[in-house]
Amino acid sequence: MAPPDLVHNEPEFEVEAMLKSRQLRGQEQEYLIKWKGHHPIEASWVNESNIKYAQAAIEEFHTRSAKKRRRT
């Protein structure tokens, strides 16, 4: 597996999928992210403000979640 790209000297990982979301009282929205090329056990919660280049993945997650809610 290739090392992650560096952005501002910090590793940048590619989002494969948004798995869940949560918003704890008084905090911003967070997403459980499955990282491309990593095992699902390595998924991690990330604040929305720290997800700069995955807007399409966020939109896809919310579209998918809305469809699930309509079916139940």
NORPE-V230998 format. One record per pair of residues at least 12 apart in sequence whose C-alpha atoms are under 10 Angstrom apart, sorted by the first residue. I is the first residue (numbers start at 1). J is the second residue. D is the distance in whole Angstrom. If there is no record, write none. Layout:
i:I j:J d:D
i:I j:J d:D
//
This chain:
i:1 j:37 d:7
i:1 j:38 d:9
i:2 j:37 d:9
i:12 j:53 d:10
i:13 j:34 d:10
i:13 j:35 d:7
i:13 j:36 d:7
i:13 j:37 d:9
i:13 j:38 d:10
i:14 j:33 d:10
i:14 j:34 d:9
i:14 j:35 d:6
i:14 j:36 d:5
i:14 j:37 d:8
i:14 j:38 d:10
i:14 j:53 d:9
i:14 j:54 d:8
i:15 j:33 d:7
i:15 j:34 d:6
i:15 j:35 d:5
i:15 j:36 d:6
i:15 j:37 d:9
i:15 j:43 d:10
i:15 j:51 d:9
i:15 j:53 d:9
i:15 j:54 d:7
i:15 j:57 d:8
i:15 j:58 d:10
i:16 j:33 d:7
i:16 j:34 d:6
i:16 j:35 d:5
i:16 j:36 d:5
i:16 j:37 d:8
i:16 j:38 d:9
i:16 j:54 d:10
i:16 j:57 d:8
i:17 j:31 d:10
i:17 j:32 d:9
i:17 j:33 d:6
i:17 j:34 d:5
i:17 j:35 d:7
i:17 j:36 d:8
i:17 j:43 d:9
i:17 j:54 d:10
i:17 j:57 d:7
i:17 j:58 d:9
i:17 j:60 d:9
i:17 j:61 d:8
i:18 j:31 d:6
i:18 j:32 d:6
i:18 j:33 d:5
i:18 j:34 d:6
i:18 j:35 d:9
i:18 j:43 d:9
i:18 j:44 d:10
i:18 j:45 d:10
i:18 j:54 d:10
i:18 j:57 d:7
i:18 j:58 d:7
i:18 j:59 d:10
i:18 j:60 d:8
i:18 j:61 d:6
i:18 j:62 d:9
i:19 j:31 d:7
i:19 j:32 d:5
i:19 j:33 d:6
i:19 j:34 d:7
i:19 j:40 d:10
i:19 j:43 d:9
i:19 j:44 d:10
i:19 j:45 d:10
i:19 j:61 d:8
i:19 j:65 d:10
i:20 j:32 d:5
i:20 j:33 d:8
i:20 j:34 d:10
i:20 j:45 d:9
i:20 j:61 d:8
i:20 j:62 d:10
i:20 j:65 d:9
i:21 j:33 d:9
i:21 j:45 d:8
i:21 j:46 d:9
i:21 j:47 d:10
i:21 j:48 d:10
i:21 j:58 d:10
i:21 j:61 d:9
i:21 j:62 d:9
i:21 j:65 d:10
i:22 j:45 d:9
i:22 j:47 d:10
i:23 j:47 d:9
i:27 j:47 d:9
i:28 j:46 d:10
i:28 j:47 d:7
i:28 j:48 d:7
i:28 j:49 d:8
i:29 j:45 d:10
i:29 j:46 d:9
i:29 j:47 d:6
i:29 j:48 d:6
i:29 j:49 d:8
i:30 j:44 d:10
i:30 j:45 d:6
i:30 j:46 d:5
i:30 j:47 d:4
i:30 j:48 d:5
i:30 j:49 d:9
i:30 j:50 d:9
i:30 j:51 d:9
i:31 j:43 d:10
i:31 j:44 d:8
i:31 j:45 d:5
i:31 j:46 d:5
i:31 j:47 d:7
i:31 j:48 d:7
i:31 j:51 d:9
i:31 j:58 d:8
i:31 j:61 d:9
i:32 j:44 d:5
i:32 j:45 d:4
i:32 j:46 d:6
i:32 j:47 d:9
i:33 j:45 d:6
i:33 j:46 d:7
i:33 j:51 d:10
i:33 j:57 d:10
//
